[in-house]
Amino acid sequence: MTTSQPVPTAADADLHARLEAERDQARARVAELEVEYEQLLGNRDVIQEDRDTTRRILEEARGALAAAERSLAQEAAGDYGRCSECGQPIGDERLEALPDTTTCRDCA
């Protein structure tokens, strides 16, 4: 007995492209901030508060990149859009607003 894989739809392709675009934007932001942070570290005229602020922004950007990569992994596994708490589908509007969310509105 052979099981067939679901046929990808245009909506699946659009979702995948959107998730990849978000991941690529997050990667570019992380790379940009890493360069900026390294420059700040090497400049003795920059106050520590500026370094700390840039470091925090860089950490947030790395978190966004990790979330985008998780979303792509979930999509590849067929789990994207399913609540990690209750297992129910996450609403399309919520996913549109928060593409890396892992919980439905009720469980958030």
PyMOL commands that place a pseudoatom at each C-alpha (Angstrom):
pseudoatom trace, name=CA, resn=MET, resi=1, chain=A, elem=C, hetatm=0, pos=[0.000, 0.000, 0.000]
pseudoatom trace, name=CA, resn=THR, resi=2, chain=A, elem=C, hetatm=0, pos=[1.403, 3.363, -1.018]
pseudoatom trace, name=CA, resn=THR, resi=3, chain=A, elem=C, hetatm=0, pos=[0.615, 6.632, 0.682]
pseudoatom trace, name=CA, resn=SER, resi=4, chain=A, elem=C, hetatm=0, pos=[0.505, 9.689, -1.457]
pseudoatom trace, name=CA, resn=GLN, resi=5, chain=A, elem=C, hetatm=0, pos=[1.898, 13.050, -0.476]
pseudoatom trace, name=CA, resn=PRO, resi=6, chain=A, elem=C, hetatm=0, pos=[-0.437, 16.029, -0.630]
pseudoatom trace, name=CA, resn=VAL, resi=7, chain=A, elem=C, hetatm=0, pos=[-0.103, 18.030, -3.812]
pseudoatom trace, name=CA, resn=PRO, resi=8, chain=A, elem=C, hetatm=0, pos=[1.369, 21.470, -3.065]
pseudoatom trace, name=CA, resn=THR, resi=9, chain=A, elem=C, hetatm=0, pos=[-1.013, 24.314, -3.847]
pseudoatom trace, name=CA, resn=ALA, resi=10, chain=A, elem=C, hetatm=0, pos=[-0.378, 27.905, -4.900]
pseudoatom trace, name=CA, resn=ALA, resi=11, chain=A, elem=C, hetatm=0, pos=[-1.166, 28.952, -1.321]
pseudoatom trace, name=CA, resn=ASP, resi=12, chain=A, elem=C, hetatm=0, pos=[1.551, 26.555, -0.093]
pseudoatom trace, name=CA, resn=ALA, resi=13, chain=A, elem=C, hetatm=0, pos=[4.038, 28.105, -2.498]
pseudoatom trace, name=CA, resn=ASP, resi=14, chain=A, elem=C, hetatm=0, pos=[3.019, 31.615, -1.399]
pseudoatom trace, name=CA, resn=LEU, resi=15, chain=A, elem=C, hetatm=0, pos=[3.426, 30.673, 2.259]
pseudoatom trace, name=CA, resn=HIS, resi=16, chain=A, elem=C, hetatm=0, pos=[6.815, 29.105, 1.639]
pseudoatom trace, name=CA, resn=ALA, resi=17, chain=A, elem=C, hetatm=0, pos=[7.993, 32.152, -0.316]
pseudoatom trace, name=CA, resn=ARG, resi=18, chain=A, elem=C, hetatm=0, pos=[6.773, 34.479, 2.448]
pseudoatom trace, name=CA, resn=LEU, resi=19, chain=A, elem=C, hetatm=0, pos=[8.517, 32.467, 5.162]
pseudoatom trace, name=CA, resn=GLU, resi=20, chain=A, elem=C, hetatm=0, pos=[11.734, 32.361, 3.143]
pseudoatom trace, name=CA, resn=ALA, resi=21, chain=A, elem=C, hetatm=0, pos=[11.563, 36.119, 2.537]
pseudoatom trace, name=CA, resn=GLU, resi=22, chain=A, elem=C, hetatm=0, pos=[11.145, 36.745, 6.268]
pseudoatom trace, name=CA, resn=ARG, resi=23, chain=A, elem=C, hetatm=0, pos=[14.089, 34.465, 7.032]
pseudoatom trace, name=CA, resn=ASP, resi=24, chain=A, elem=C, hetatm=0, pos=[16.244, 36.200, 4.421]
pseudoatom trace, name=CA, resn=GLN, resi=25, chain=A, elem=C, hetatm=0, pos=[15.342, 39.643, 5.787]
pseudoatom trace, name=CA, resn=ALA, resi=26, chain=A, elem=C, hetatm=0, pos=[16.171, 38.470, 9.311]
pseudoatom trace, name=CA, resn=ARG, resi=27, chain=A, elem=C, hetatm=0, pos=[19.534, 37.096, 8.134]
pseudoatom trace, name=CA, resn=ALA, resi=28, chain=A, elem=C, hetatm=0, pos=[20.377, 40.378, 6.439]
pseudoatom trace, name=CA, resn=ARG, resi=29, chain=A, elem=C, hetatm=0, pos=[19.409, 42.346, 9.557]
pseudoatom trace, name=CA, resn=VAL, resi=30, chain=A, elem=C, hetatm=0, pos=[21.564, 40.122, 11.779]
pseudoatom trace, name=CA, resn=ALA, resi=31, chain=A, elem=C, hetatm=0, pos=[24.541, 40.487, 9.431]
pseudoatom trace, name=CA, resn=GLU, resi=32, chain=A, elem=C, hetatm=0, pos=[24.110, 44.269, 9.342]
pseudoatom trace, name=CA, resn=LEU, resi=33, chain=A, elem=C, hetatm=0, pos=[23.897, 44.513, 13.125]
pseudoatom trace, name=CA, resn=GLU, resi=34, chain=A, elem=C, hetatm=0, pos=[26.884, 42.218, 13.646]
pseudoatom trace, name=CA, resn=VAL, resi=35, chain=A, elem=C, hetatm=0, pos=[29.037, 44.542, 11.540]
pseudoatom trace, name=CA, resn=GLU, resi=36, chain=A, elem=C, hetatm=0, pos=[27.712, 47.592, 13.357]
pseudoatom trace, name=CA, resn=TYR, resi=37, chain=A, elem=C, hetatm=0, pos=[28.331, 46.009, 16.763]
pseudoatom trace, name=CA, resn=GLU, resi=38, chain=A, elem=C, hetatm=0, pos=[31.872, 44.990, 15.855]
pseudoatom trace, name=CA, resn=GLN, resi=39, chain=A, elem=C, hetatm=0, pos=[32.570, 48.565, 14.748]
pseudoatom trace, name=CA, resn=LEU, resi=40, chain=A, elem=C, hetatm=0, pos=[31.222, 49.910, 18.022]
pseudoatom trace, name=CA, resn=LEU, resi=41, chain=A, elem=C, hetatm=0, pos=[33.379, 47.506, 20.010]
pseudoatom trace, name=CA, resn=GLY, resi=42, chain=A, elem=C, hetatm=0, pos=[36.475, 48.714, 18.184]
pseudoatom trace, name=CA, resn=ASN, resi=43, chain=A, elem=C, hetatm=0, pos=[35.750, 52.397, 18.661]
pseudoatom trace, name=CA, resn=ARG, resi=44, chain=A, elem=C, hetatm=0, pos=[36.923, 53.725, 22.045]
pseudoatom trace, name=CA, resn=ASP, resi=45, chain=A, elem=C, hetatm=0, pos=[34.951, 56.954, 21.549]
pseudoatom trace, name=CA, resn=VAL, resi=46, chain=A, elem=C, hetatm=0, pos=[31.611, 55.118, 21.690]
pseudoatom trace, name=CA, resn=ILE, resi=47, chain=A, elem=C, hetatm=0, pos=[29.939, 55.019, 25.094]
pseudoatom trace, name=CA, resn=GLN, resi=48, chain=A, elem=C, hetatm=0, pos=[29.073, 51.665, 26.638]
pseudoatom trace, name=CA, resn=GLU, resi=49, chain=A, elem=C, hetatm=0, pos=[25.345, 52.446, 26.578]
pseudoatom trace, name=CA, resn=ASP, resi=50, chain=A, elem=C, hetatm=0, pos=[25.434, 52.589, 22.762]
pseudoatom trace, name=CA, resn=ARG, resi=51, chain=A, elem=C, hetatm=0, pos=[27.245, 49.248, 22.622]
pseudoatom trace, name=CA, resn=ASP, resi=52, chain=A, elem=C, hetatm=0, pos=[24.748, 47.694, 25.025]
pseudoatom trace, name=CA, resn=THR, resi=53, chain=A, elem=C, hetatm=0, pos=[21.785, 48.994, 23.053]
pseudoatom trace, name=CA, resn=THR, resi=54, chain=A, elem=C, hetatm=0, pos=[23.166, 47.661, 19.783]
pseudoatom trace, name=CA, resn=ARG, resi=55, chain=A, elem=C, hetatm=0, pos=[23.931, 44.308, 21.437]
pseudoatom trace, name=CA, resn=ARG, resi=56, chain=A, elem=C, hetatm=0, pos=[20.320, 44.035, 22.684]
pseudoatom trace, name=CA, resn=ILE, resi=57, chain=A, elem=C, hetatm=0, pos=[18.974, 44.889, 19.231]
pseudoatom trace, name=CA, resn=LEU, resi=58, chain=A, elem=C, hetatm=0, pos=[21.315, 42.282, 17.739]
pseudoatom trace, name=CA, resn=GLU, resi=59, chain=A, elem=C, hetatm=0, pos=[20.052, 39.663, 20.210]
pseudoatom trace, name=CA, resn=GLU, resi=60, chain=A, elem=C, hetatm=0, pos=[16.457, 40.461, 19.253]
pseudoatom trace, name=CA, resn=ALA, resi=61, chain=A, elem=C, hetatm=0, pos=[17.337, 40.171, 15.560]
pseudoatom trace, name=CA, resn=ARG, resi=62, chain=A, elem=C, hetatm=0, pos=[18.976, 36.787, 16.196]
pseudoatom trace, name=CA, resn=GLY, resi=63, chain=A, elem=C, hetatm=0, pos=[15.788, 35.697, 17.970]
pseudoatom trace, name=CA, resn=ALA, resi=64, chain=A, elem=C, hetatm=0, pos=[13.705, 36.798, 14.983]
pseudoatom trace, name=CA, resn=LEU, resi=65, chain=A, elem=C, hetatm=0, pos=[16.003, 34.820, 12.683]
pseudoatom trace, name=CA, resn=ALA, resi=66, chain=A, elem=C, hetatm=0, pos=[15.672, 31.722, 14.861]
pseudoatom trace, name=CA, resn=ALA, resi=67, chain=A, elem=C, hetatm=0, pos=[11.882, 32.098, 14.848]
pseudoatom trace, name=CA, resn=ALA, resi=68, chain=A, elem=C, hetatm=0, pos=[11.820, 32.436, 11.056]
pseudoatom trace, name=CA, resn=GLU, resi=69, chain=A, elem=C, hetatm=0, pos=[13.967, 29.320, 10.708]
pseudoatom trace, name=CA, resn=ARG, resi=70, chain=A, elem=C, hetatm=0, pos=[11.655, 27.431, 13.108]
pseudoatom trace, name=CA, resn=SER, resi=71, chain=A, elem=C, hetatm=0, pos=[8.653, 28.473, 11.021]
pseudoatom trace, name=CA, resn=LEU, resi=72, chain=A, elem=C, hetatm=0, pos=[10.300, 27.111, 7.871]
pseudoatom trace, name=CA, resn=ALA, resi=73, chain=A, elem=C, hetatm=0, pos=[11.146, 23.849, 9.663]
pseudoatom trace, name=CA, resn=GLN, resi=74, chain=A, elem=C, hetatm=0, pos=[7.547, 23.552, 10.868]
pseudoatom trace, name=CA, resn=GLU, resi=75, chain=A, elem=C, hetatm=0, pos=[6.292, 24.201, 7.358]
pseudoatom trace, name=CA, resn=ALA, resi=76, chain=A, elem=C, hetatm=0, pos=[8.595, 21.520, 5.963]
pseudoatom trace, name=CA, resn=ALA, resi=77, chain=A, elem=C, hetatm=0, pos=[7.359, 19.055, 8.595]
pseudoatom trace, name=CA, resn=GLY, resi=78, chain=A, elem=C, hetatm=0, pos=[3.733, 19.927, 7.872]
pseudoatom trace, name=CA, resn=ASP, resi=79, chain=A, elem=C, hetatm=0, pos=[3.223, 21.416, 11.347]
pseudoatom trace, name=CA, resn=TYR, resi=80, chain=A, elem=C, hetatm=0, pos=[3.135, 25.106, 10.455]
pseudoatom trace, name=CA, resn=GLY, resi=81, chain=A, elem=C, hetatm=0, pos=[-0.079, 26.823, 11.478]
pseudoatom trace, name=CA, resn=ARG, resi=82, chain=A, elem=C, hetatm=0, pos=[-0.928, 24.308, 14.196]
pseudoatom trace, name=CA, resn=CYS, resi=83, chain=A, elem=C, hetatm=0, pos=[-0.991, 25.442, 17.836]
pseudoatom trace, name=CA, resn=SER, resi=84, chain=A, elem=C, hetatm=0, pos=[1.807, 23.940, 19.902]
pseudoatom trace, name=CA, resn=GLU, resi=85, chain=A, elem=C, hetatm=0, pos=[-0.431, 23.967, 23.009]
pseudoatom trace, name=CA, resn=CYS, resi=86, chain=A, elem=C, hetatm=0, pos=[-3.799, 22.576, 21.880]
pseudoatom trace, name=CA, resn=GLY, resi=87, chain=A, elem=C, hetatm=0, pos=[-3.023, 21.249, 18.391]
pseudoatom trace, name=CA, resn=GLN, resi=88, chain=A, elem=C, hetatm=0, pos=[-5.809, 23.228, 16.741]
pseudoatom trace, name=CA, resn=PRO, resi=89, chain=A, elem=C, hetatm=0, pos=[-5.203, 25.323, 13.618]
pseudoatom trace, name=CA, resn=ILE, resi=90, chain=A, elem=C, hetatm=0, pos=[-3.948, 28.855, 14.186]
pseudoatom trace, name=CA, resn=GLY, resi=91, chain=A, elem=C, hetatm=0, pos=[-6.179, 31.356, 12.424]
pseudoatom trace, name=CA, resn=ASP, resi=92, chain=A, elem=C, hetatm=0, pos=[-5.020, 32.762, 9.088]
pseudoatom trace, name=CA, resn=GLU, resi=93, chain=A, elem=C, hetatm=0, pos=[-5.327, 36.350, 10.344]
pseudoatom trace, name=CA, resn=ARG, resi=94, chain=A, elem=C, hetatm=0, pos=[-3.092, 35.567, 13.328]
pseudoatom trace, name=CA, resn=LEU, resi=95, chain=A, elem=C, hetatm=0, pos=[-0.519, 33.869, 11.106]
pseudoatom trace, name=CA, resn=GLU, resi=96, chain=A, elem=C, hetatm=0, pos=[-0.599, 36.807, 8.722]
pseudoatom trace, name=CA, resn=ALA, resi=97, chain=A, elem=C, hetatm=0, pos=[0.103, 39.224, 11.567]
pseudoatom trace, name=CA, resn=LEU, resi=98, chain=A, elem=C, hetatm=0, pos=[2.521, 36.944, 13.456]
pseudoatom trace, name=CA, resn=PRO, resi=99, chain=A, elem=C, hetatm=0, pos=[3.994, 34.431, 10.996]
pseudoatom trace, name=CA, resn=ASP, resi=100, chain=A, elem=C, hetatm=0, pos=[6.299, 32.899, 13.596]
pseudoatom trace, name=CA, resn=THR, resi=101, chain=A, elem=C, hetatm=0, pos=[3.627, 32.391, 16.254]
pseudoatom trace, name=CA, resn=THR, resi=102, chain=A, elem=C, hetatm=0, pos=[3.298, 28.882, 17.644]
pseudoatom trace, name=CA, resn=THR, resi=103, chain=A, elem=C, hetatm=0, pos=[0.035, 29.297, 19.537]
pseudoatom trace, name=CA, resn=CYS, resi=104, chain=A, elem=C, hetatm=0, pos=[-3.541, 30.063, 18.636]
pseudoatom trace, name=CA, resn=ARG, resi=105, chain=A, elem=C, hetatm=0, pos=[-5.306, 33.098, 20.037]
pseudoatom trace, name=CA, resn=ASP, resi=106, chain=A, elem=C, hetatm=0, pos=[-6.992, 31.068, 22.785]
pseudoatom trace, name=CA, resn=CYS, resi=107, chain=A, elem=C, hetatm=0, pos=[-3.690, 29.592, 24.037]
pseudoatom trace, name=CA, resn=ALA, resi=108, chain=A, elem=C, hetatm=0, pos=[-1.616, 32.770, 23.711]
for i in range(1, 108): cmd.bond("trace and resi %d" % i, "trace and resi %d" % (i + 1))
show_as sticks, trace
zoom trace
